[in-house]
C-alpha cells in the first residue's frame, strides 16, 4: 500500500511552524520543500529555519540550483531522505555518495519534461514531479505517471514518490501506476492549503 506523506512548503518560520504542527497530528513522516528562488521562481524558508521533532521521519526536497552547496546544512537536520533534482547543476552521483555516507537515503527528482535515466541507479528514492514547481495546488499530469515504471525498470528496488497535484480523486491512479509514496499538499489531508 502506498504511503501518504504530507508536504510542507512554507515561506516564513511562523508559517512553517503552524504547518508542521498541523501535519504532525496525522503523520510521523513529512516532506519539506526547500526552494532557493533560483531553481524555482518562489523562495521558501531556508534550511536553518527548518526543523522536525525527534521521532519524525523527514524527507527533505531540495529545489535548489546547486544541491551540493546546501548539503552540509541539509545533513545537519538529520533527515531520513534528501532529494535533489536531476535538472539541477553539479555532480549528482557525488551528491548521492556524500548523502549515503552519512547513513541517509539519497533521492533524485524528475520534473515533467525530464526523462528518467541511468542516473537513478545511484539513488534509493525517485520523485516524479507532476505539478507546478515550488507551489501548492498544482494539477497532476497523469502522463508523467508512466515514469514510475521506467524508474523501477532502471532500479527495481527503488522507492518512488509522486509529488504535485495528488488528491483524493486521482490517488488511485497514482497508486495503480506503482507509486510507493504520495507526497500530498495539506489540502489533501483535510487541512489548510
C-alpha positions in Angstrom: 0.0 0.0 0.0 1.3 3.5 -0.9 2.1 5.8 2.0 0.6 9.3 2.1 3.3 11.8 3.2 2.2 15.4 3.8 4.2 18.2 2.2 5.2 21.4 3.8 6.1 24.4 1.7 6.5 27.5 3.9 7.7 31.0 3.2 8.2 32.2 6.8 9.3 30.4 10.0 5.8 31.1 11.5 4.1 29.5 8.5 6.5 26.5 8.8 5.7 26.1 12.5 1.9 26.2 12.1 2.0 23.8 9.1 4.4 21.4 11.0 2.1 21.4 14.0 -0.9 20.5 11.7 0.7 17.7 9.8 2.2 16.1 12.9 -1.3 15.4 14.1 -1.7 12.8 11.4 1.8 11.7 10.2 5.3 10.9 11.5 6.8 11.2 8.1 6.8 14.6 6.4 8.1 16.0 3.1 9.6 19.5 3.4 10.3 21.6 0.3 13.3 24.0 0.3 13.3 26.4 -2.6 16.2 28.8 -3.3 14.3 31.3 -5.5 16.5 30.5 -8.5 15.7 26.9 -9.4 12.1 27.8 -9.0 10.6 31.3 -9.1 9.5 31.5 -5.5 11.5 31.0 -2.3 10.8 29.1 0.9 12.3 29.2 4.4 16.0 28.2 4.4 17.5 25.1 5.9 18.5 27.0 9.0 14.8 27.6 9.7 13.6 24.0 9.1 13.4 21.5 12.0 11.5 18.5 13.0 10.9 17.0 16.4 12.8 13.8 17.3 11.0 10.7 16.0 9.7 12.4 12.9 10.9 11.0 9.6 12.0 13.9 7.3 12.1 13.8 3.5 14.0 16.9 2.5 13.3 18.0 -1.0 15.9 20.5 -2.3 14.6 22.5 -5.2 17.9 24.4 -5.5 20.3 25.3 -8.3 23.3 23.5 -6.9 22.3 21.0 -4.2 25.9 20.2 -3.1 26.2 23.8 -1.8 23.3 23.0 0.6 24.4 19.5 1.6 26.1 20.2 4.9 23.2 22.2 6.2 20.8 19.6 4.9 22.7 16.8 6.6 22.7 18.7 9.9 18.9 18.3 10.0 19.4 14.5 10.1 16.7 13.8 7.6 16.0 10.2 6.5 16.0 11.2 2.9 17.4 14.1 0.8 16.0 14.6 -2.7 17.9 16.6 -5.3 16.7 17.4 -8.8 18.1 15.8 -11.9 17.8 19.2 -13.6 20.0 21.0 -11.0 23.7 21.6 -11.5 26.6 19.8 -10.0 27.7 16.2 -9.7 24.6 14.2 -8.8 26.5 10.9 -8.2 28.9 12.6 -5.8 25.9 14.2 -4.1 24.3 10.8 -3.7 27.5 9.2 -2.4 28.0 12.1 0.2 24.4 11.7 1.4 24.7 7.9 1.8 28.0 8.2 3.6 26.0 9.8 6.4 23.5 6.9 6.6 20.8 9.0 4.8 18.9 7.8 1.8 19.5 9.8 -1.4 16.7 10.7 -3.8 16.5 12.1 -7.3 13.6 14.1 -8.6 12.5 14.5 -12.3 10.4 17.4 -13.5 7.6 16.9 -16.0 9.8 17.5 -19.1 12.6 15.2 -17.9 13.0 11.6 -18.7 14.4 9.1 -16.1 17.9 7.9 -17.0 20.7 5.7 -15.7 21.4 8.3 -13.0 18.6 6.8 -11.0 20.6 3.7 -10.3 22.7 5.7 -7.8 19.7 6.6 -5.7 17.4 5.0 -3.1 14.4 7.1 -4.0 13.0 8.8 -7.1 10.4 11.5 -7.1 8.2 12.0 -10.1 7.2 15.7 -10.1 4.0 16.4 -11.9 2.9 19.8 -10.5 3.9 23.4 -10.5 7.4 23.6 -9.0 7.6 25.3 -5.7 3.8 25.9 -5.3 0.8 24.2 -3.7 -2.3 23.5 -5.7 -0.9 22.0 -8.9 -2.7 19.6 -11.2 -1.5 16.1 -11.5 -0.1 15.4 -15.0 -1.2 11.8 -15.4 1.1 11.3 -18.4 4.0 11.7 -16.0 2.9 8.6 -14.2 4.5 6.4 -16.9 7.9 7.4 -15.5 7.2 5.3 -12.4 7.6 2.1 -14.4 10.6 3.4 -16.3 12.3 4.3 -13.0 11.6 0.8 -11.5 12.9 -0.8 -14.6 16.2 1.1 -14.2 16.4 0.5 -10.5 14.0 -2.3 -9.3 14.5 -1.8 -5.6 13.9 2.0 -5.6 11.1 3.7 -3.6 9.1 6.1 -6.0 7.1 9.0 -4.9 4.7 11.3 -6.8 4.5 15.0 -5.9 2.3 17.7 -7.5 -1.4 17.7 -7.7 -2.0 14.4 -5.8 -5.5 14.4 -4.3 -8.3 12.1 -3.3 -9.8 12.0 -6.8 -6.6 10.8 -8.5 -4.8 8.9 -5.7 -6.0 5.6 -7.0 -4.4 6.2 -10.5 -1.2 7.2 -8.8 -1.2 4.0 -6.7 -2.1 1.8 -9.7 0.8 3.4 -11.6 3.1 1.9 -9.0 3.9 4.8 -6.6 5.1 3.9 -3.2 4.7 7.4 -1.7 2.1 10.1 -2.4 3.6 13.5 -1.4 0.4 15.5 -0.8 -0.3 19.1 0.0 -2.1 19.9 3.1 -5.5 20.3 1.4 -5.3 16.6 0.6 -5.1 15.6 4.3 -8.0 17.9 5.2 -6.0 20.8 6.4 -5.1 24.2 5.1 -3.9 24.8 1.5 
